[in-house]
Amino acid sequence: MIIGHAPAGYIISTYLFPHLSPAASVSRRTFLFAGVAGAVAPDIDMLYFHLVDHRQHLHHSYFTHFPSFWATLLVLAFAWLVAARAKAGPLVLLVFFLNAFVHMVLDTIVGGIEWMAPLNSTSFSFATVSPRFQPWWLNFFLHWSFLLEIALVLWAIVRWRQTEWPRPLPRHHAAIEDNQSARRQRGEPGHE
């Protein structure tokens, strides 16, 4: 998956926020940022893949793409959330790790994930992208699975429109807008 992880993290986080945020005083912005960051966090291994490993091993073979790694962190965050009095920190980590784990599920569609790693390095995916075109990314853009990514992007846009836009203006902005509107109605020149 190339462009679908961040939108998936946003979608999941916007649906979870109203249900989980009352338990802790976490701002919507912090919660959504943690969710989107978690959704793309496993791909931090791309830095190692390009800068250190020089593309010798598929980046899905690194520990950041082991479902067991993210599942362990998710369980620990959940346990901390249950045990903690202050819920904000564990809740932010919980949404981060949850979206990182969802990254593994999405990569399983065509990316090949080692679900039993580190015990077994057998890679599993629902479909394979055949290397037929150059440059390499054309193979992914022209594969049917890219339609799922486009669907995630469109869903995220719709979700953003439902939850974020148009948002009521802060009180001081609304007063400025009302003042400018009144000037226009009277025919007075005003600063736009």
MODA-V548449 format. One record per residue. RES is the residue in one small letter. PHI is phi in whole degrees, -180 to 180 (* if undefined). D_FIRST is the distance of its C-alpha to the first C-alpha in Angstrom with 2 decimals. Layout:
BEGIN
RES/PHI/D_FIRST + RES/PHI/D_FIRST
END
This chain:
BEGIN
m/*/0.00 + i/-108/3.78 + i/-112/6.25 + g/-91/6.04 + h/-67/7.06 + a/-62/10.41 + p/-60/11.42 + a/-64/10.93 + g/-62/13.05 + y/-65/15.48 + i/-59/15.94 + i/-60/16.64 + s/-67/18.87 + t/-69/20.85 + y/-76/21.69 + l/-80/22.69 + f/-53/24.71 + p/-63/27.76 + h/-89/28.08 + l/-101/27.65 + s/-66/29.06 + p/-60/32.67 + a/-74/32.78 + a/-147/32.32 + s/-90/33.06 + v/-109/29.56 + s/-70/29.00 + r/-59/26.33 + r/-61/25.02 + t/-64/24.84 + f/-62/23.21 + l/-67/20.44 + f/-62/19.98 + a/-61/19.74 + g/-65/17.14 + v/-69/14.82 + a/-62/15.64 + g/-64/14.95 + a/-65/11.48 + v/-105/10.62 + a/-56/13.39 + p/-59/11.89 + d/-82/10.45 + i/-61/14.15 + d/-66/14.48 + m/-64/13.31 + l/-63/16.85 + y/-64/18.44 + f/-55/16.44 + h/-88/17.75 + l/-90/21.03 + v/-112/22.46 + d/-80/21.01 + h/51/20.85 + r/59/17.79 + q/-79/19.94 + h/-128/17.59 + l/-57/13.89 + h/-65/12.69 + h/-74/11.52 + s/-93/15.30 + y/-84/16.31 + f/-61/17.66 + t/-70/15.16 + h/-114/12.74 + f/-94/15.70 + p/-56/15.70 + s/-63/19.47 + f/-62/19.36 + w/-73/17.72 + a/-64/19.75 + t/-63/22.87 + l/-65/22.37 + l/-64/21.69 + v/-64/24.91 + l/-64/26.83 + a/-65/25.87 + f/-64/26.93 + a/-62/30.15 + w/-65/30.85 + l/-61/30.35 + v/-66/32.82 + a/-84/35.31 + a/-80/35.23 + r/-83/37.63 + a/-88/35.58 + k/-94/32.30 + a/-60/30.44 + g/-59/29.06 + p/-64/27.92 + l/-67/26.36 + v/-63/24.27 + l/-66/23.14 + l/-60/22.54 + v/-69/20.11 + f/-62/18.37 + f/-69/18.10 + l/-61/17.24 + n/-71/14.10 + a/-66/13.23 + f/-67/13.85 + v/-62/11.72 + h/-56/8.76 + m/-63/9.95 + v/-62/10.21 + l/-65/6.78 + d/-68/5.69 + t/-70/8.81 + i/-58/7.96 + v/-136/7.31 + g/-89/6.88 + g/78/10.41 + i/-119/11.72 + e/-88/15.45 + w/-67/16.58 + m/-101/20.17 + a/-65/19.88 + p/-88/22.12 + l/-73/24.53 + n/-144/22.77 + s/-100/20.15 + t/-72/19.21 + s/-89/15.51 + f/-128/14.33 + s/-150/11.69 + f/-78/12.48 + a/-147/11.90 + t/-121/11.83 + v/-97/10.85 + s/-77/14.32 + p/-80/15.16 + r/-110/17.46 + f/-121/17.11 + q/-121/17.77 + p/-69/16.26 + w/-55/13.27 + w/-68/10.69 + l/-61/12.71 + n/-60/11.68 + f/-79/8.11 + f/-67/9.86 + l/-97/12.53 + h/-91/10.88 + w/-57/11.60 + s/-66/8.20 + f/-67/7.62 + l/-63/10.61 + l/-64/9.10 + e/-66/7.12 + i/-62/10.57 + a/-62/12.31 + l/-64/10.91 + v/-63/12.01 + l/-64/15.26 + w/-62/15.89 + a/-63/15.63 + i/-65/18.05 + v/-61/20.34 + r/-63/20.31 + w/-62/21.16 + r/-63/23.93 + q/-71/25.25 + t/-107/25.42 + e/-114/25.77 + w/-140/27.42 + p/-79/30.29 + r/-94/31.32 + p/-58/35.06 + l/-70/36.32 + p/-59/37.81 + r/-52/41.55 + h/-68/42.65 + h/-70/40.34 + a/-64/41.68 + a/-65/45.23 + i/-64/44.66 + e/-63/43.22 + d/-62/46.20 + n/-65/48.60 + q/-66/47.15 + s/-64/47.25 + a/-63/50.88 + r/-63/51.82 + r/-62/50.35 + q/-65/52.30 + r/-83/55.51 + g/83/54.85 + e/-83/54.83 + p/-72/52.84 + g/-142/50.11 + h/-85/47.42 + e/-99/44.03
END
